[in-house]
Amino acid sequence: MDDKPKYKISEAAKILGISVHTMRMYEREGLIVPYKKSTNQRLFSDKDIERLRCIRNAINEEKISIEGIKRIFSLIPCWAIVKCSLKNFEYCSALKEANRPCWTFKHENNFCAEKDCRECEVYNIFNDCEPIKTKLVELTFMNSIKVKEEEIK
């Protein structure tokens, strides 16, 4: 799937059959991180469109509220995925709060400070419409295997 930002917000909204206001609300709520040009114009890629389709599906089909989606995203074990050190835990607001995803925090003095959240593996985990529960189980299972492997070494 193409990750090149190419759709203006109005074009992306039209593709999805939603309003520009709804697109902006999803951004404000931290569900989507659009690419921003130097002029602050938002652009969306095919990958972003698919992510938004997944979010719309979770809202409309699975009956999960925006607040619920944010809390689910906040449960992603970001520290394990990006392999944070224990020192980084001290400065990580995402670990201290459980109500919004890690990419919505201003990262200072930690591993993610210089990272672009749009490019981060943690943000991109839910870019396909695999059921949320399946994905969280997979992440938890993969993390527990890594921990066991580390214990064996």
N, C-alpha and C positions, 0 to 999 in steps of 0.2 A: 504494500500500500504506500502511496506517495506521501512523503512528509514535507514536501515543498509548500510553504505558505503561498496561496494563490487566490483565495476567495476573499473579497471584502465581506464585512459583517452582514451587509444586506443580501449579498449573493448566498452566503452560507445559510442565513435564515430562510431564504426562499427555497433552497435545496431541501431543508429540513421541514419546511411547512410551518415555521414558527415565526414569531415577531423578533425584530431587532432588540426590543426591550427584554424579551425572554433570554436572548443570547447574552445580553449584558448582565442580566441577573445571574445566569449560570457562572459567568466570569466573577462577578462580585462575591458569589457564594463559594468560590474556589473549586468549582467542578471542572473548569476548563481554564487553561493558560494559553491564550492566543499569542501568536507572534505579533510584536509591535514594531512598526517601522519607526524611524527617528522622528517622524511627524506624529507619532502616537496612533496612527491608523492601524487597526487590528486586521490581521490576515489569518485565514484558516486554511489548513491543508486537508487532503482527503482523509488522513488519519484523524484529524480533529473532527471532521464530519462524522466519521464512524464512532468516535468516542461519544459525541453528542447523541447519536442514534442509540447507543447503549444506555446512556443516561435517560433518554426519553422512554426507552423500553422499561427500564427499572421503575420509572415513575408511573407510566401508564399501564404496563402489564403486570409487574410484580408488586405494584402499589406501595413502593418505598418512597417516602417523602424526601425532599431535598436535604433536610436535617439528617434523616436516616442514612442517606448516601454519604454525606460528609462524615458521619460517625463511622461508617463502614470503612471509608477511605482512611480514616485516622487509625484504624486497626492494622493497616498494612505494616508489617515489621520492617520499616525502612532502614533502621539501624543494622539489621542483619543483611539486607539486600545490598547496601552500599558498604558494608563491613566497617562500621564506625568503631573507633577505639573507645575504651572506657573513659578516656579523658574527654572525648567529644560528648558523652552522655551528660556531662556536667553543664554544658552550654546549649543543649538541644531542647528548645521549647516544645517541639513536636512530641517528645517523650513525656513531657510533664502534663500535657493536655490531651484529652481524648474526645474532642468535639469537632476537630477539623483536620484535614490532611496535612502532611508535612510540608508540601509545596506552598502552602498559604502562609507560612511563617517567614519572617525576615531572619535569615540565618547569619549569625555573627559569631566569630571566634570558634567555628567548628568546621568539620569536614565539608559541609555543604555550602559554605560561605561563597565560594567561587564558582559553584555549579549553576548551570542554567536548568531550571526546573523542567522546561519543555523537553530537554534532552535526557533527563534523569530516568533511569530504569524504573524507579518507584512510581513516578507519574505515568509512565507508559504501560504499566502492568494491565490496566483495565481498558486498553484501547480496542479490545475485541469484545464481543457480546457474550462471552462465556459466562454462565451463571456466577454471580458474585460468591455464593457459598462454595462452589466448586473451586474457584480461584483462591479463596482464603484457605481452604483446606489444603490445597496444593502448596501454597506458600508456607503454611505451618509445617506440613510434612517435610518439605524440602529443607526448611530451617532446622528441624529436629534431626534430620540425617546429617547435616553439616556439623551440628553440635556433637553428635555421636562420633563422627569421623575425627573431629578435633580431640575428643577425649581419648581415642585409641592411639593417636600420635603421641 
